[in-house]
Amino acid sequence: DPPLSSLSPLPQCDIAWRAERVTRRDLPLAFRHAASPSAGGGAEQGPWCFRGRLKQQPCVLTSQRDASVRIRVRDDLHLLPTRLFINDRVELEATGQLLHGNRDGVPYALE
């Protein structure tokens, strides 16, 4: 992994966060247990979470692998008490071809 000092911020890809309650229907079926009453929410309302989204969505960047290629980045995040759900998608700007992420909007979870 590169040292943190070698990384540079991408101001055009800043994430805005807001606190909100998540409901089970906000999450993909496979992850709905994360919003169960035992996770801090009621029958319909799940726990408080932080929802993050790129301030400028999509964010368009030059690819780090090929300076002649422009990519479009979309990112949606849910930070719950025990998990971070990440739904990031990266596409070629010219064609819309998906390079990374799930076309159906299914996030992956980090515990």
Secondary structure, 3 states (H helix, E strand, C coil): CCCHHHCCCCHHHCEEEEEEEEEHHHCCHHHHHHHCHHHCCCCCEEEEEEEEEECCCCEEEECCCCCCCEEEEEEEEEECCCCEEEEEEEEECCCCCEEECCCCCCCEEEC
